[in-house]
Amino acid sequence: MSDTATTETADLLTGGASGADWLARYNTSLMGVFGTPQRVLVRGSGCHVWDADGREYLDLLGGIAVNALGHAHPFVTSVVTSQLETLGHISNFFTSPTQVALAEKLLGLAEAPAGSRVFFTNSGAEALEAAVKLARRNSTPGRQRILALDGAFHGRTMGALALTSKKAYREPFEPLPGGVEHIPFDDIEALRSAMDSSVAALVIEPIQGEAGVRPLSPDYLQAARELTREHGALLILDEVQSGVARTGRWFAHQWVDGVLPDAMTLAKGLGGGFPIGALVTFGEDVSSLIGAGQHGTTFGGNPVATAAGLATLHVLETTGALQNASDVGGVLTTGLAATEGVTAVRGQGMLIGFDVDGGYAPAAVQAALTAGFIINATGPSTIRLAPPLILTPDQARTFLDALPAILTTAREATP
């Protein structure tokens, strides 16, 4: 590419304007569903990003568990570029080698039995929509209930929203698709009481992300598997946030012996930053519930997205990323637990939530930005970390060293 073309491309992508200029234009051109963005980001490399004013940040959120390999990973970038130069979109009338290969790879990593299948989507919410349809196909006149958990977040499209428990998300859009009931979180007796032959599916997150990184206990996951099997219900695990090596295993449920789901939803880290999701069905009986013409997607499983997925999984598998997630996650959790003002630490691998001793978590997010770190508040007193899985121990320690001052600033700024 010539120098002139490079300059033109940079101008097209960044425009050379300040962050304030871009935010003013944002507020007059985009729908306000996200409020005003915190920063205008223009470039990333590894675990760092830069904003339109040239400030550098250590990204400890990873696009909410999406950027598994950080930003602008050279191998993923080269594979996506090569695929886009070769074949981009082909619709679902055709398939491609990358689509087939990624499906086979996921089934292998999931230790799925013969007859298992994959349906590719563009997002986690779309994968959940497919899962809701799967649950409906397990319905009979006497089997129509779907169970989900208090605190659940499964997405904002209508079917996924019906599974989501937060009233503020649900109430503006009711009536939602019916038949969904929310039961207490991690309560085996409540699950036992709710479960009978009228339940078509139980949909749960092994680790609830939006609720503040709350892991279900191994006993609960095992009970969920046993009770759903006993009553003929599907066990559907939402691994959109906890899957793809984030916890130190390929999928969070693999930490618990004997828990093989009937279906699993994936997205976020699967494409290393490129939009892709998936519904994985386990075994022929479940996979055959949805047949030809009963579901579809125009962009899902396109050659570029599936190439990104293959590249991401290859790097994760060949560079020790699963072990790094456990090791550096351990550095973070140990350091957080020793930090004054932190009252609880939860999670596994590099999906971590921690509570602070007051309702100043949103202010801590702002103080962290000022100090050069990107984190996320999931509630008044809860902060979430979901950094790239390539984060180093030294990078983790820079945040831990800065955290006491961040929390002090936030505490003092909060009435």
Secondary structure as the mmCIF struct_conf table of DSSP 4:
data_model
#
loop_
_struct_conf.conf_type_id
_struct_conf.id
_struct_conf.beg_label_comp_id
_struct_conf.beg_label_asym_id
_struct_conf.beg_label_seq_id
_struct_conf.end_label_comp_id
_struct_conf.end_label_asym_id
_struct_conf.end_label_seq_id
HELX_RH_AL_P HELX_RH_AL_P1 ASP A 3 THR A 14
TURN_TY1_P TURN_TY1_P1 GLY A 15 GLY A 16
HELX_RH_AL_P HELX_RH_AL_P2 GLY A 19 SER A 29
BEND BEND1 LEU A 30 LEU A 30
HELX_RH_3T_P HELX_RH_3T_P1 GLY A 32 PHE A 34
BEND BEND2 THR A 36 THR A 36
BEND BEND3 GLN A 38 GLN A 38
STRN STRN1 LEU A 41 SER A 45
STRN STRN2 GLY A 46 GLY A 46
TURN_TY1_P TURN_TY1_P2 CYS A 47 CYS A 47
STRN STRN3 HIS A 48 ASP A 51
TURN_TY1_P TURN_TY1_P3 ALA A 52 ASP A 53
BEND BEND4 GLY A 54 GLY A 54
STRN STRN4 GLU A 56 ASP A 59
BEND BEND5 LEU A 60 LEU A 61
HELX_RH_AL_P HELX_RH_AL_P3 GLY A 62 ALA A 65
TURN_TY1_P TURN_TY1_P4 VAL A 66 VAL A 66
TURN_TY1_P TURN_TY1_P5 ALA A 68 LEU A 69
STRN STRN5 HIS A 71 HIS A 71
BEND BEND6 ALA A 72 ALA A 72
HELX_RH_AL_P HELX_RH_AL_P4 PRO A 74 THR A 86
TURN_TY1_P TURN_TY1_P6 ASN A 92 PHE A 93
BEND BEND7 PHE A 94 PHE A 94
HELX_RH_AL_P HELX_RH_AL_P5 PRO A 97 LEU A 109
TURN_TY1_P TURN_TY1_P7 ALA A 110 GLU A 111
HELX_LH_PP_P HELX_LH_PP_P1 ALA A 112 PRO A 113
TURN_TY1_P TURN_TY1_P8 ALA A 114 GLY A 115
STRN STRN6 ARG A 117 THR A 121
BEND BEND8 ASN A 122 SER A 123
HELX_RH_AL_P HELX_RH_AL_P6 GLY A 124 ARG A 137
TURN_TY1_P TURN_TY1_P9 ASN A 138 ASN A 138
STRN STRN7 THR A 140 THR A 140
TURN_TY1_P TURN_TY1_P10 PRO A 141 GLY A 142
STRN STRN8 ARG A 143 ARG A 143
STRN STRN9 ARG A 145 LEU A 149
TURN_TY1_P TURN_TY1_P11 ASP A 150 GLY A 151
BEND BEND9 ARG A 156 THR A 157
HELX_RH_AL_P HELX_RH_AL_P7 MET A 158 LEU A 163
HELX_RH_AL_P HELX_RH_AL_P8 LYS A 167 ARG A 170
HELX_RH_3T_P HELX_RH_3T_P2 GLU A 171 PHE A 173
HELX_LH_PP_P HELX_LH_PP_P2 GLU A 174 GLU A 174
BEND BEND10 PRO A 175 PRO A 175
HELX_LH_PP_P HELX_LH_PP_P3 LEU A 176 PRO A 177
BEND BEND11 GLY A 178 GLY A 178
STRN STRN10 VAL A 180 ILE A 183
TURN_TY1_P TURN_TY1_P12 PHE A 185 ASP A 186
HELX_RH_AL_P HELX_RH_AL_P9 ILE A 188 ALA A 194
BEND BEND12 ASP A 196 ASP A 196
TURN_TY1_P TURN_TY1_P13 SER A 197 SER A 198
STRN STRN11 VAL A 199 ILE A 204
BEND BEND13 PRO A 206 PRO A 206
STRN STRN12 ILE A 207 GLN A 208
TURN_TY1_P TURN_TY1_P14 GLY A 209 GLY A 212
BEND BEND14 VAL A 213 VAL A 213
STRN STRN13 ARG A 214 PRO A 215
HELX_LH_PP_P HELX_LH_PP_P4 LEU A 216 SER A 217
HELX_RH_AL_P HELX_RH_AL_P10 PRO A 218 HIS A 231
TURN_TY1_P TURN_TY1_P15 GLY A 232 GLY A 232
STRN STRN14 LEU A 234 ASP A 238
TURN_TY1_P TURN_TY1_P16 VAL A 240 THR A 247
BEND BEND15 GLY A 248 PHE A 251
HELX_RH_3T_P HELX_RH_3T_P3 ALA A 252 TRP A 255
BEND BEND16 VAL A 256 VAL A 256
TURN_TY1_P TURN_TY1_P17 ASP A 257 GLY A 258
BEND BEND17 ASP A 262 ASP A 262
STRN STRN15 ALA A 263 LEU A 266
HELX_RH_3T_P HELX_RH_3T_P4 LYS A 268 GLY A 271
TURN_TY1_P TURN_TY1_P18 GLY A 272 GLY A 273
BEND BEND18 PHE A 274 PHE A 274
STRN STRN16 GLY A 277 THR A 281
BEND BEND19 GLY A 283 GLY A 283
HELX_RH_AL_P HELX_RH_AL_P11 GLU A 284 SER A 287
TURN_TY1_P TURN_TY1_P19 SER A 288 LEU A 289
BEND BEND20 ILE A 290 ILE A 290
TURN_TY1_P TURN_TY1_P20 ALA A 292 GLY A 293
BEND BEND21 GLN A 294 GLN A 294
BEND BEND22 THR A 298 PHE A 299
TURN_TY1_P TURN_TY1_P21 GLY A 300 GLY A 301
HELX_RH_AL_P HELX_RH_AL_P12 PRO A 303 THR A 318
TURN_TY1_P TURN_TY1_P22 THR A 319 GLY A 320
HELX_RH_AL_P HELX_RH_AL_P13 ALA A 321 ALA A 337
TURN_TY1_P TURN_TY1_P23 ALA A 338 ALA A 338
BEND BEND23 THR A 339 THR A 339
TURN_TY1_P TURN_TY1_P24 GLU A 340 GLY A 341
STRN STRN17 VAL A 342 GLN A 348
TURN_TY1_P TURN_TY1_P25 GLY A 349 MET A 350
STRN STRN18 LEU A 351 VAL A 356
BEND BEND24 ASP A 357 GLY A 359
HELX_RH_AL_P HELX_RH_AL_P14 ALA A 361 ALA A 371
TURN_TY1_P TURN_TY1_P26 GLY A 372 GLY A 372
STRN STRN19 PHE A 373 ILE A 374
STRN STRN20 ASN A 376 GLY A 379
TURN_TY1_P TURN_TY1_P27 PRO A 380 SER A 381
STRN STRN21 THR A 382 LEU A 385
TURN_TY1_P TURN_TY1_P28 LEU A 389 ILE A 390
HELX_RH_AL_P HELX_RH_AL_P15 PRO A 393 ALA A 413
#
